[in-house]
């Protein structure tokens, strides 16, 4: 049995637990259960990023946004990591006559940029979007979102570390550990992790 403490000071007891937290947070709550497992989880590094979301009038854009966006290689030496043409990628993301462009900034190379003021981040993003897309339009508005310590880094030795984590968790029949730090950060990868965690708990209960 596991006693879970909630932020409102309530406590409940459960027969099994699925830990769906970033590796560094999972490490803290599992320290009293398995120190080796906790230590391995704590070794997984994370980076921070910010997204700057711009709304543009289509009439101000020099060309239609056909496609989903782009990824910027490090050799380009720009501060924008990638761009998503959100209104082209998904329906109903922008009203008729408008486009939504999302720029990603930060990451492992430039995590410090995430702490910049919103206006500064918007300026950086527009400057790089101009170089990448030839964009010279003025946005109708923009909004910044910051994601601190949100992206696990698959550094050298990651697969070996994950293999050791999985072997240790195999010995915990009533605990499942899932997260984007295992095999992928995509939504599909995380759903697959959730299914595996649920299947393990159901099988062992």
Backbone as JSON Lines, residues from 0, in Angstrom:
{"i":0,"aa":"X","n":[0.83,-1.19,0.0],"ca":[0.0,0.0,0.0],"c":[0.87,1.26,0.0]}
{"i":1,"aa":"X","n":[0.36,2.31,-0.63],"ca":[1.11,3.56,-0.72],"c":[0.23,4.72,-0.26]}
{"i":2,"aa":"X","n":[0.76,5.51,0.63],"ca":[0.04,6.67,1.12],"c":[0.44,7.9,0.3]}
{"i":3,"aa":"X","n":[-0.55,8.5,-0.36],"ca":[-0.31,9.66,-1.22],"c":[-0.78,10.91,-0.49]}
{"i":4,"aa":"X","n":[0.12,11.89,-0.36],"ca":[-0.2,13.16,0.29],"c":[-0.53,14.2,-0.78]}
{"i":5,"aa":"X","n":[-1.69,14.85,-0.65],"ca":[-2.13,15.85,-1.61],"c":[-1.82,17.26,-1.1]}
{"i":6,"aa":"X","n":[-1.86,18.23,-2.02],"ca":[-1.49,19.59,-1.65],"c":[-2.46,20.21,-0.66]}
{"i":7,"aa":"X","n":[-3.7,19.7,-0.58],"ca":[-4.66,20.24,0.38],"c":[-4.56,19.55,1.74]}
{"i":8,"aa":"X","n":[-3.43,18.84,1.95],"ca":[-3.11,18.15,3.22],"c":[-3.89,16.85,3.41]}
{"i":9,"aa":"X","n":[-4.74,16.47,2.46],"ca":[-5.42,15.19,2.56],"c":[-4.48,14.05,2.21]}
{"i":10,"aa":"X","n":[-4.79,12.86,2.69],"ca":[-3.98,11.67,2.41],"c":[-4.93,10.55,2.01]}
{"i":11,"aa":"X","n":[-4.48,9.73,1.06],"ca":[-5.24,8.55,0.67],"c":[-4.28,7.4,0.47]}
{"i":12,"aa":"X","n":[-4.79,6.19,0.7],"ca":[-3.98,4.98,0.55],"c":[-4.41,4.25,-0.71]}
{"i":13,"aa":"X","n":[-3.43,3.82,-1.5],"ca":[-3.7,3.12,-2.76],"c":[-2.92,1.81,-2.82]}
{"i":14,"aa":"X","n":[-3.48,0.85,-3.54],"ca":[-2.81,-0.45,-3.7],"c":[-1.67,-0.36,-4.7]}
{"i":15,"aa":"X","n":[-1.78,0.54,-5.66],"ca":[-0.76,0.68,-6.69],"c":[-0.7,2.14,-7.14]}
{"i":16,"aa":"X","n":[0.44,2.51,-7.72],"ca":[0.66,3.9,-8.13],"c":[1.33,3.92,-9.5]}
{"i":17,"aa":"X","n":[0.85,4.83,-10.36],"ca":[1.54,5.11,-11.62],"c":[2.19,6.48,-11.48]}
{"i":18,"aa":"X","n":[3.49,6.52,-11.6],"ca":[4.25,7.77,-11.46],"c":[4.44,8.39,-12.84]}
{"i":19,"aa":"X","n":[3.66,9.41,-13.14],"ca":[3.72,10.09,-14.44],"c":[4.26,11.5,-14.22]}
{"i":20,"aa":"X","n":[5.54,11.58,-13.93],"ca":[6.2,12.84,-13.6],"c":[7.5,12.96,-14.38]}
{"i":21,"aa":"X","n":[8.04,14.18,-14.52],"ca":[9.39,14.29,-15.08],"c":[10.36,13.47,-14.25]}
{"i":22,"aa":"X","n":[11.44,13.03,-14.86],"ca":[12.38,12.15,-14.18],"c":[12.9,12.74,-12.87]}
{"i":23,"aa":"X","n":[13.19,14.05,-12.86],"ca":[13.74,14.66,-11.65],"c":[12.72,14.69,-10.51]}
{"i":24,"aa":"X","n":[11.43,14.81,-10.85],"ca":[10.39,14.8,-9.82],"c":[10.12,13.37,-9.35]}
{"i":25,"aa":"X","n":[10.11,12.43,-10.29],"ca":[9.93,11.02,-9.93],"c":[11.06,10.56,-9.01]}
{"i":26,"aa":"X","n":[12.26,11.05,-9.29],"ca":[13.42,10.69,-8.47],"c":[13.2,11.03,-7.0]}
{"i":27,"aa":"X","n":[12.63,12.19,-6.75],"ca":[12.44,12.65,-5.36],"c":[11.44,11.79,-4.61]}
{"i":28,"aa":"X","n":[10.31,11.46,-5.25],"ca":[9.29,10.72,-4.51],"c":[9.59,9.23,-4.41]}
{"i":29,"aa":"X","n":[10.53,8.74,-5.23],"ca":[10.87,7.32,-5.19],"c":[12.14,7.03,-4.38]}
{"i":30,"aa":"X","n":[12.72,8.09,-3.81],"ca":[13.98,7.92,-3.11],"c":[13.87,6.95,-1.94]}
{"i":31,"aa":"X","n":[12.75,6.99,-1.21],"ca":[12.59,6.11,-0.06],"c":[12.18,4.7,-0.44]}
{"i":32,"aa":"X","n":[11.86,4.5,-1.72],"ca":[11.46,3.17,-2.19],"c":[12.64,2.42,-2.79]}
{"i":33,"aa":"X","n":[13.44,3.11,-3.61],"ca":[14.62,2.48,-4.23],"c":[15.62,3.57,-4.56]}
{"i":34,"aa":"X","n":[16.69,3.64,-3.79],"ca":[17.69,4.7,-3.98],"c":[18.42,4.58,-5.31]}
{"i":35,"aa":"X","n":[18.64,3.35,-5.78],"ca":[19.32,3.17,-7.07],"c":[18.45,3.71,-8.2]}
{"i":36,"aa":"X","n":[17.17,3.41,-8.15],"ca":[16.24,3.9,-9.16],"c":[16.16,5.42,-9.12]}
{"i":37,"aa":"X","n":[16.07,5.97,-7.93],"ca":[16.01,7.42,-7.74],"c":[17.24,8.1,-8.33]}
{"i":38,"aa":"X","n":[18.4,7.51,-8.1],"ca":[19.65,8.08,-8.58],"c":[19.72,8.08,-10.1]}
{"i":39,"aa":"X","n":[19.27,7.0,-10.73],"ca":[19.28,6.91,-12.2],"c":[18.34,7.94,-12.82]}
{"i":40,"aa":"X","n":[17.17,8.11,-12.22],"ca":[16.21,9.09,-12.73],"c":[16.77,10.51,-12.62]}
{"i":41,"aa":"X","n":[17.48,10.77,-11.52],"ca":[18.03,12.11,-11.3],"c":[19.13,12.45,-12.3]}
{"i":42,"aa":"X","n":[19.72,11.45,-12.94],"ca":[20.8,11.68,-13.89],"c":[20.31,12.15,-15.25]}
{"i":43,"aa":"X","n":[19.01,12.04,-15.51],"ca":[18.48,12.42,-16.82],"c":[18.34,13.94,-16.89]}
{"i":44,"aa":"X","n":[19.09,14.6,-17.77],"ca":[19.04,16.07,-17.83],"c":[17.81,16.57,-18.6]}
{"i":45,"aa":"X","n":[17.41,17.79,-18.3],"ca":[16.28,18.44,-18.96],"c":[16.69,19.83,-19.45]}
{"i":46,"aa":"X","n":[16.04,20.29,-20.49],"ca":[16.25,21.66,-20.94],"c":[14.91,22.41,-20.91]}
{"i":47,"aa":"X","n":[15.0,23.73,-20.99],"ca":[13.81,24.57,-20.98],"c":[13.6,25.2,-22.35]}
{"i":48,"aa":"X","n":[12.37,25.54,-22.65],"ca":[12.09,26.2,-23.92],"c":[10.92,27.17,-23.75]}
{"i":49,"aa":"X","n":[10.77,28.02,-24.73],"ca":[9.64,28.96,-24.76],"c":[9.04,28.92,-26.15]}
{"i":50,"aa":"X","n":[7.73,29.14,-26.22],"ca":[7.09,29.28,-27.53],"c":[6.54,30.71,-27.63]}
{"i":51,"aa":"X","n":[6.77,31.29,-28.78],"ca":[6.21,32.61,-29.07],"c":[5.18,32.41,-30.18]}
{"i":52,"aa":"X","n":[3.92,32.65,-29.85],"ca":[2.82,32.43,-30.78],"c":[2.39,33.76,-31.4]}
{"i":53,"aa":"X","n":[2.49,33.83,-32.73],"ca":[2.16,35.06,-33.46],"c":[0.89,34.86,-34.29]}
{"i":54,"aa":"X","n":[0.03,35.86,-34.28],"ca":[-1.12,35.89,-35.17],"c":[-0.86,36.93,-36.26]}
{"i":55,"aa":"X","n":[-1.06,36.54,-37.52],"ca":[-0.85,37.45,-38.66],"c":[-2.09,37.49,-39.53]}
{"i":56,"aa":"X","n":[-2.32,38.62,-40.17],"ca":[-3.32,38.69,-41.23],"c":[-2.72,38.04,-42.48]}
{"i":57,"aa":"X","n":[-3.5,37.21,-43.14],"ca":[-2.99,36.53,-44.33],"c":[-2.57,37.53,-45.41]}
{"i":58,"aa":"X","n":[-3.26,38.65,-45.45],"ca":[-2.93,39.66,-46.47],"c":[-1.57,40.31,-46.22]}
{"i":59,"aa":"X","n":[-1.04,40.16,-45.0],"ca":[0.27,40.73,-44.67],"c":[1.41,39.75,-44.95]}
{"i":60,"aa":"X","n":[1.08,38.49,-45.21],"ca":[2.1,37.47,-45.45],"c":[2.48,37.47,-46.93]}
{"i":61,"aa":"X","n":[3.76,37.3,-47.2],"ca":[4.24,37.36,-48.59],"c":[3.9,36.1,-49.36]}
{"i":62,"aa":"X","n":[3.57,35.01,-48.65],"ca":[3.23,33.76,-49.33],"c":[2.35,32.92,-48.41]}
{"i":63,"aa":"X","n":[1.55,32.02,-48.97],"ca":[0.71,31.15,-48.13],"c":[1.57,30.16,-47.36]}
{"i":64,"aa":"X","n":[1.1,29.76,-46.21],"ca":[1.84,28.82,-45.36],"c":[1.41,27.39,-45.7]}
{"i":65,"aa":"X","n":[2.01,26.85,-46.75],"ca":[1.7,25.5,-47.18],"c":[2.7,24.54,-46.54]}
{"i":66,"aa":"X","n":[2.22,23.67,-45.69],"ca":[3.1,22.77,-44.97],"c":[2.82,22.86,-43.49]}
{"i":67,"aa":"X","n":[3.67,22.24,-42.69],"ca":[3.47,22.2,-41.24],"c":[4.45,23.08,-40.48]}
{"i":68,"aa":"X","n":[5.58,23.42,-41.11],"ca":[6.57,24.22,-40.4],"c":[7.98,23.78,-40.75]}
{"i":69,"aa":"X","n":[8.91,23.95,-39.82],"ca":[10.32,23.66,-40.11],"c":[11.09,23.42,-38.82]}
{"i":70,"aa":"X","n":[12.24,22.78,-38.96],"ca":[13.19,22.59,-37.87],"c":[14.49,23.25,-38.3]}
{"i":71,"aa":"X","n":[15.16,23.93,-37.38],"ca":[16.38,24.67,-37.7],"c":[17.61,23.89,-37.21]}
{"i":72,"aa":"X","n":[18.52,23.48,-38.11],"ca":[19.74,22.79,-37.67],"c":[20.68,23.74,-36.93]}
{"i":73,"aa":"X","n":[21.48,23.21,-36.04],"ca":[22.39,24.04,-35.24],"c":[23.41,24.77,-36.12]}
{"i":74,"aa":"X","n":[23.7,24.21,-37.3],"ca":[24.68,24.84,-38.19],"c":[24.23,26.22,-38.67]}
{"i":75,"aa":"X","n":[22.93,26.49,-38.58],"ca":[22.42,27.8,-39.0],"c":[22.72,28.9,-37.98]}
{"i":76,"aa":"X","n":[23.04,28.48,-36.75],"ca":[23.41,29.42,-35.69],"c":[22.32,30.48,-35.44]}
{"i":77,"aa":"X","n":[21.08,30.04,-35.43],"ca":[19.95,30.91,-35.11],"c":[19.42,30.56,-33.73]}
{"i":78,"aa":"X","n":[18.6,31.43,-33.19],"ca":[18.08,31.19,-31.84],"c":[16.73,30.47,-31.86]}
{"i":79,"aa":"X","n":[16.01,30.56,-32.96],"ca":[14.77,29.81,-33.11],"c":[15.12,28.36,-33.45]}
{"i":80,"aa":"X","n":[14.55,27.43,-32.69],"ca":[14.83,26.0,-32.89],"c":[13.95,25.4,-33.98]}
{"i":81,"aa":"X","n":[12.72,25.87,-34.05],"ca":[11.76,25.33,-34.99],"c":[10.59,26.29,-35.1]}
{"i":82,"aa":"X","n":[9.78,26.07,-36.11],"ca":[8.57,26.86,-36.27],"c":[7.43,25.95,-36.71]}
{"i":83,"aa":"X","n":[6.25,26.19,-36.17],"ca":[5.06,25.43,-36.56],"c":[4.03,26.4,-37.14]}
{"i":84,"aa":"X","n":[3.54,26.08,-38.33],"ca":[2.47,26.86,-38.92],"c":[1.17,26.25,-38.4]}
{"i":85,"aa":"X","n":[0.86,26.63,-37.16],"ca":[-0.21,25.95,-36.42],"c":[-1.55,25.99,-37.13]}
{"i":86,"aa":"X","n":[-1.87,27.1,-37.78],"ca":[-3.17,27.22,-38.45],"c":[-3.24,26.38,-39.72]}
{"i":87,"aa":"X","n":[-2.08,26.0,-40.26],"ca":[-2.06,25.1,-41.41],"c":[-2.06,23.64,-40.96]}
{"i":88,"aa":"X","n":[-1.47,23.4,-39.8],"ca":[-1.32,22.03,-39.31],"c":[-2.6,21.48,-38.72]}
{"i":89,"aa":"X","n":[-3.36,22.35,-38.02],"ca":[-4.6,21.91,-37.37],"c":[-5.74,22.85,-37.74]}
{"i":90,"aa":"X","n":[-6.94,22.33,-37.94],"ca":[-8.08,23.19,-38.27],"c":[-8.53,24.02,-37.07]}
{"i":91,"aa":"X","n":[-9.16,25.14,-37.36],"ca":[-9.79,25.99,-36.33],"c":[-8.8,26.6,-35.34]}
{"i":92,"aa":"X","n":[-7.54,26.71,-35.72],"ca":[-6.57,27.35,-34.83],"c":[-6.54,28.87,-35.01]}
{"i":93,"aa":"X","n":[-7.07,29.34,-36.1],"ca":[-7.11,30.78,-36.34],"c":[-8.38,31.09,-37.15]}
{"i":94,"aa":"X","n":[-8.97,32.26,-36.93],"ca":[-10.17,32.63,-37.71],"c":[-9.85,32.82,-39.19]}
{"i":95,"aa":"X","n":[-10.88,32.81,-39.99],"ca":[-10.71,33.0,-41.43],"c":[-9.96,34.3,-41.71]}
{"i":96,"aa":"X","n":[-8.95,34.2,-42.57],"ca":[-8.19,35.39,-42.94],"c":[-6.96,35.64,-42.08]}
{"i":97,"aa":"X","n":[-6.72,34.74,-41.1],"ca":[-5.56,34.9,-40.21],"c":[-4.74,33.61,-40.16]}
{"i":98,"aa":"X","n":[-3.48,33.75,-39.78],"ca":[-2.59,32.6,-39.63],"c":[-1.9,32.66,-38.27]}
{"i":99,"aa":"X","n":[-1.61,31.49,-37.72],"ca":[-0.92,31.38,-36.43],"c":[0.41,30.68,-36.65]}
{"i":100,"aa":"X","n":[1.48,31.35,-36.27],"ca":[2.83,30.8,-36.36],"c":[3.42,30.7,-34.97]}
{"i":101,"aa":"X","n":[3.95,29.53,-34.65],"ca":[4.56,29.31,-33.33],"c":[6.05,29.1,-33.49]}
{"i":102,"aa":"X","n":[6.85,29.9,-32.81],"ca":[8.3,29.77,-32.84],"c":[8.8,29.2,-31.51]}
{"i":103,"aa":"X","n":[9.74,28.27,-31.59],"ca":[10.32,27.64,-30.41],"c":[11.71,28.19,-30.16]}
{"i":104,"aa":"X","n":[11.97,28.59,-28.92],"ca":[13.25,29.2,-28.55],"c":[13.75,28.53,-27.27]}
{"i":105,"aa":"X","n":[15.07,28.43,-27.15],"ca":[15.66,27.86,-25.92],"c":[16.33,26.54,-26.22]}
{"i":106,"aa":"X","n":[15.89,25.49,-25.54],"ca":[16.5,24.19,-25.73],"c":[17.84,24.06,-25.04]}
{"i":107,"aa":"X","n":[18.51,22.96,-25.29],"ca":[19.77,22.68,-24.61],"c":[20.84,23.72,-24.91]}
{"i":108,"aa":"X","n":[20.82,24.29,-26.12],"ca":[21.87,25.24,-26.5],"c":[21.64,26.64,-25.95]}
{"i":109,"aa":"X","n":[20.36,27.01,-25.79],"ca":[20.05,28.4,-25.4],"c":[18.97,28.47,-24.32]}
{"i":110,"aa":"X","n":[19.09,27.65,-23.3],"ca":[18.07,27.64,-22.24],"c":[17.93,29.0,-21.57]}
{"i":111,"aa":"X","n":[19.01,29.79,-21.54],"ca":[18.99,31.09,-20.85],"c":[18.0,32.07,-21.5]}
{"i":112,"aa":"X","n":[17.71,31.86,-22.79],"ca":[16.81,32.77,-23.48],"c":[15.38,32.69,-22.95]}
{"i":113,"aa":"X","n":[15.04,31.56,-22.34],"ca":[13.67,31.35,-21.84],"c":[13.3,32.41,-20.8]}
{"i":114,"aa":"X","n":[14.28,32.92,-20.09],"ca":[14.02,33.9,-19.03],"c":[13.94,35.34,-19.54]}
{"i":115,"aa":"X","n":[14.14,35.56,-20.83],"ca":[14.04,36.9,-21.38],"c":[12.6,37.41,-21.27]}
{"i":116,"aa":"X","n":[12.44,38.73,-21.23],"ca":[11.11,39.33,-21.24],"c":[10.38,38.97,-22.53]}
{"i":117,"aa":"X","n":[9.06,39.02,-22.47],"ca":[8.26,38.64,-23.62],"c":[8.56,39.44,-24.87]}
{"i":118,"aa":"X","n":[8.73,40.75,-24.73],"ca":[9.03,41.6,-25.89],"c":[10.35,41.2,-26.53]}
{"i":119,"aa":"X","n":[11.33,40.87,-25.69],"ca":[12.65,40.48,-26.2],"c":[12.56,39.15,-26.95]}
{"i":120,"aa":"X","n":[11.8,38.2,-26.41],"ca":[11.62,36.92,-27.08],"c":[10.9,37.09,-28.41]}
{"i":121,"aa":"X","n":[9.9,37.95,-28.44],"ca":[9.16,38.2,-29.68],"c":[10.08,38.82,-30.73]}
{"i":122,"aa":"X","n":[10.94,39.74,-30.28],"ca":[11.89,40.38,-31.2],"c":[12.86,39.36,-31.78]}
{"i":123,"aa":"X","n":[13.39,38.49,-30.92],"ca":[14.31,37.44,-31.37],"c":[13.62,36.53,-32.39]}
{"i":124,"aa":"X","n":[12.39,36.11,-32.06],"ca":[11.66,35.19,-32.93],"c":[11.39,35.83,-34.29]}
{"i":125,"aa":"X","n":[10.93,37.09,-34.3],"ca":[10.62,37.76,-35.57],"c":[11.88,37.97,-36.4]}
{"i":126,"aa":"X","n":[12.98,38.26,-35.72],"ca":[14.24,38.46,-36.43],"c":[14.67,37.19,-37.15]}
{"i":127,"aa":"X","n":[14.56,36.05,-36.45],"ca":[14.96,34.77,-37.05],"c":[13.94,34.3,-38.09]}
{"i":128,"aa":"X","n":[12.65,34.54,-37.84],"ca":[11.64,34.16,-38.83],"c":[11.82,34.95,-40.12]}
{"i":129,"aa":"X","n":[12.31,36.16,-40.0],"ca":[12.6,36.97,-41.18],"c":[13.7,36.32,-42.01]}
{"i":130,"aa":"X","n":[14.74,35.81,-41.32],"ca":[15.86,35.16,-42.01],"c":[15.44,33.83,-42.61]}
{"i":131,"aa":"X","n":[14.59,33.1,-41.91],"ca":[14.2,31.75,-42.35],"c":[13.12,31.8,-43.42]}
{"i":132,"aa":"X","n":[12.09,32.62,-43.2],"ca":[10.91,32.62,-44.06],"c":[10.78,33.87,-44.92]}
{"i":133,"aa":"X","n":[11.64,34.85,-44.7],"ca":[11.47,36.12,-45.38],"c":[10.28,36.89,-44.83]}
{"i":134,"aa":"X","n":[9.92,36.58,-43.59],"ca":[8.75,37.2,-42.96],"c":[9.04,38.64,-42.56]}
{"i":135,"aa":"X","n":[8.24,39.57,-43.05],"ca":[8.43,40.97,-42.66],"c":[7.12,41.61,-42.21]}
{"i":136,"aa":"X","n":[6.12,40.77,-41.9],"ca":[4.81,41.27,-41.47],"c":[4.82,41.61,-39.99]}
{"i":137,"aa":"X","n":[3.96,42.54,-39.63],"ca":[3.78,42.9,-38.22],"c":[2.65,42.04,-37.65]}
{"i":138,"aa":"X","n":[2.89,41.35,-36.53],"ca":[1.84,40.49,-35.97],"c":[0.68,41.3,-35.4]}
{"i":139,"aa":"X","n":[-0.5,40.7,-35.47],"ca":[-1.67,41.31,-34.84],"c":[-1.5,41.27,-33.33]}
{"i":140,"aa":"X","n":[-0.97,40.17,-32.83],"ca":[-0.61,40.04,-31.42],"c":[0.31,38.84,-31.27]}
{"i":141,"aa":"X","n":[0.92,38.71,-30.11],"ca":[1.74,37.53,-29.82],"c":[1.54,37.15,-28.36]}
{"i":142,"aa":"X","n":[1.83,35.9,-28.05],"ca":[1.74,35.42,-26.68],"c":[2.88,34.44,-26.43]}
{"i":143,"aa":"X","n":[3.55,34.61,-25.29],"ca":[4.7,33.77,-24.92],"c":[4.31,32.76,-23.86]}
{"i":144,"aa":"X","n":[4.74,31.52,-24.05],"ca":[4.58,30.47,-23.04],"c":[5.96,29.9,-22.74]}
{"i":145,"aa":"X","n":[6.25,29.72,-21.45],"ca":[7.54,29.19,-21.03],"c":[7.37,27.79,-20.44]}
{"i":146,"aa":"X","n":[8.26,26.9,-20.83],"ca":[8.2,25.51,-20.37],"c":[9.54,25.17,-19.71]}
{"i":147,"aa":"X","n":[9.59,25.4,-18.39],"ca":[10.84,25.2,-17.65],"c":[11.08,23.71,-17.39]}
{"i":148,"aa":"X","n":[12.31,23.3,-17.63],"ca":[12.73,21.92,-17.36],"c":[11.71,20.92,-17.91]}
{"i":149,"aa":"X","n":[11.36,21.09,-19.17],"ca":[10.27,20.3,-19.74],"c":[10.72,19.26,-20.77]}
{"i":150,"aa":"X","n":[11.94,19.4,-21.29],"ca":[12.36,18.54,-22.39],"c":[13.52,17.63,-21.99]}
{"i":151,"aa":"X","n":[13.26,16.32,-21.82],"ca":[14.36,15.41,-21.47],"c":[15.37,15.34,-22.6]}
{"i":152,"aa":"X","n":[16.64,15.23,-22.22],"ca":[17.72,15.17,-23.2],"c":[18.25,13.75,-23.31]}
{"i":153,"aa":"X","n":[18.21,13.21,-24.51],"ca":[18.69,11.84,-24.74],"c":[20.18,11.88,-25.05]}
{"i":154,"aa":"X","n":[20.95,12.06,-24.0],"ca":[22.4,12.18,-24.16],"c":[23.04,10.79,-24.29]}
{"i":155,"aa":"X","n":[24.34,10.77,-24.55],"ca":[25.08,9.51,-24.69],"c":[24.86,8.64,-23.44]}
{"i":156,"aa":"X","n":[24.53,7.4,-23.67],"ca":[24.3,6.48,-22.56],"c":[22.86,6.41,-22.1]}
{"i":157,"aa":"X","n":[21.98,7.15,-22.79],"ca":[20.57,7.22,-22.35],"c":[19.89,5.85,-22.4]}
{"i":158,"aa":"X","n":[20.08,5.13,-23.49],"ca":[19.41,3.84,-23.64],"c":[19.86,2.84,-22.57]}
{"i":159,"aa":"X","n":[21.15,2.88,-22.24],"ca":[21.65,2.0,-21.18],"c":[21.03,2.38,-19.83]}
{"i":160,"aa":"X","n":[20.91,3.67,-19.58],"ca":[20.31,4.14,-18.32],"c":[18.83,3.72,-18.25]}
{"i":161,"aa":"X","n":[18.11,3.87,-19.34],"ca":[16.7,3.49,-19.37],"c":[16.55,1.98,-19.15]}
{"i":162,"aa":"X","n":[17.45,1.21,-19.74],"ca":[17.4,-0.24,-19.54],"c":[17.56,-0.61,-18.08]}
{"i":163,"aa":"X","n":[18.46,0.08,-17.38],"ca":[18.67,-0.17,-15.95],"c":[17.44,0.26,-15.14]}
{"i":164,"aa":"X","n":[16.83,1.38,-15.54],"ca":[15.62,1.86,-14.85],"c":[14.5,0.84,-15.01]}
{"i":165,"aa":"X","n":[14.34,0.33,-16.23],"ca":[13.27,-0.64,-16.49],"c":[13.48,-1.93,-15.71]}
{"i":166,"aa":"X","n":[14.72,-2.37,-15.58],"ca":[15.0,-3.59,-14.81],"c":[14.63,-3.4,-13.34]}
{"i":167,"aa":"X","n":[14.93,-2.23,-12.82],"ca":[14.6,-1.96,-11.41],"c":[13.09,-1.85,-11.21]}
{"i":168,"aa":"X","n":[12.4,-1.21,-12.16],"ca":[10.95,-1.05,-12.01],"c":[10.21,-2.37,-12.24]}
{"i":169,"aa":"X","n":[10.82,-3.29,-12.98],"ca":[10.21,-4.62,-13.16],"c":[10.04,-5.33,-11.82]}
{"i":170,"aa":"X","n":[10.92,-5.0,-10.88],"ca":[10.84,-5.63,-9.56],"c":[9.82,-4.98,-8.64]}
{"i":171,"aa":"X","n":[9.19,-3.89,-9.11],"ca":[8.17,-3.21,-8.32],"c":[6.81,-3.49,-8.96]}
{"i":172,"aa":"X","n":[6.14,-4.51,-8.5],"ca":[4.92,-4.96,-9.16],"c":[3.76,-3.98,-9.03]}
{"i":173,"aa":"X","n":[3.77,-3.16,-7.99],"ca":[2.65,-2.25,-7.75],"c":[2.99,-0.8,-8.02]}
{"i":174,"aa":"X","n":[4.11,-0.56,-8.74],"ca":[4.48,0.79,-9.17],"c":[4.84,0.75,-10.64]}
{"i":175,"aa":"X","n":[4.26,1.67,-11.41],"ca":[4.65,1.84,-12.81],"c":[5.19,3.25,-12.98]}
{"i":176,"aa":"X","n":[6.27,3.37,-13.74],"ca":[6.88,4.68,-13.98],"c":[6.81,4.96,-15.47]}
{"i":177,"aa":"X","n":[6.2,6.08,-15.83],"ca":[6.04,6.42,-17.24],"c":[6.46,7.88,-17.45]}
{"i":178,"aa":"X","n":[6.8,8.2,-18.69],"ca":[7.18,9.58,-18.97],"c":[7.83,9.73,-20.33]}
{"i":179,"aa":"X","n":[7.97,10.97,-20.75],"ca":[8.56,11.27,-22.05],"c":[10.05,11.0,-22.09]}
{"i":180,"aa":"X","n":[10.65,10.74,-20.95],"ca":[12.1,10.52,-20.91],"c":[12.49,9.09,-21.26]}
{"i":181,"aa":"X","n":[11.52,8.21,-21.49],"ca":[11.85,6.82,-21.82],"c":[12.25,6.68,-23.29]}
{"i":182,"aa":"X","n":[11.29,6.78,-24.19],"ca":[11.59,6.48,-25.6],"c":[11.14,7.56,-26.58]}
{"i":183,"aa":"X","n":[10.49,8.61,-26.11],"ca":[10.07,9.66,-27.04],"c":[9.22,10.71,-26.36]}
{"i":184,"aa":"X","n":[9.29,11.94,-26.87],"ca":[8.55,13.05,-26.28],"c":[7.24,13.34,-27.0]}
{"i":185,"aa":"X","n":[6.98,12.66,-28.1],"ca":[5.75,12.9,-28.85],"c":[4.52,12.42,-28.09]}
{"i":186,"aa":"X","n":[3.36,12.94,-28.49],"ca":[2.1,12.55,-27.83],"c":[1.88,11.05,-27.96]}
{"i":187,"aa":"X","n":[2.13,10.51,-29.15],"ca":[1.96,9.08,-29.37],"c":[2.85,8.25,-28.46]}
{"i":188,"aa":"X","n":[4.1,8.69,-28.29],"ca":[5.03,7.99,-27.41],"c":[4.53,7.99,-25.97]}
{"i":189,"aa":"X","n":[4.01,9.13,-25.52],"ca":[3.54,9.25,-24.14],"c":[2.28,8.42,-23.92]}
{"i":190,"aa":"X","n":[1.4,8.36,-24.92],"ca":[0.21,7.52,-24.81],"c":[0.62,6.05,-24.68]}
{"i":191,"aa":"X","n":[1.6,5.64,-25.48],"ca":[2.08,4.26,-25.42],"c":[2.66,3.95,-24.04]}
{"i":192,"aa":"X","n":[3.4,4.89,-23.48],"ca":[3.94,4.73,-22.12],"c":[2.81,4.55,-21.11]}
{"i":193,"aa":"X","n":[1.77,5.38,-21.23],"ca":[0.63,5.29,-20.32],"c":[-0.06,3.94,-20.4]}
{"i":194,"aa":"X","n":[-0.23,3.42,-21.63],"ca":[-0.87,2.12,-21.82],"c":[-0.05,1.01,-21.16]}
{"i":195,"aa":"X","n":[1.27,1.08,-21.35],"ca":[2.14,0.06,-20.74],"c":[2.06,0.1,-19.22]}
{"i":196,"aa":"X","n":[2.05,1.33,-18.67],"ca":[1.96,1.46,-17.22],"c":[0.66,0.91,-16.68]}
{"i":197,"aa":"X","n":[-0.45,1.23,-17.35],"ca":[-1.76,0.75,-16.91],"c":[-1.85,-0.77,-17.01]}
{"i":198,"aa":"X","n":[-1.33,-1.34,-18.12],"ca":[-1.35,-2.78,-18.31],"c":[-0.56,-3.51,-17.23]}
{"i":199,"aa":"X","n":[0.58,-2.93,-16.85],"ca":[1.39,-3.54,-15.79],"c":[0.63,-3.6,-14.49]}
{"i":200,"aa":"X","n":[0.02,-2.48,-14.1],"ca":[-0.71,-2.41,-12.83],"c":[-1.9,-3.36,-12.84]}
{"i":201,"aa":"X","n":[-2.68,-3.37,-13.94],"ca":[-3.85,-4.24,-14.03],"c":[-3.43,-5.7,-13.93]}
{"i":202,"aa":"X","n":[-2.35,-6.06,-14.59],"ca":[-1.87,-7.44,-14.57],"c":[-1.47,-7.9,-13.18]}
{"i":203,"aa":"X","n":[-0.87,-6.98,-12.41],"ca":[-0.31,-7.37,-11.12],"c":[-1.26,-7.18,-9.94]}
{"i":204,"aa":"X","n":[-2.37,-6.47,-10.15],"ca":[-3.29,-6.27,-9.04],"c":[-4.05,-7.57,-8.71]}
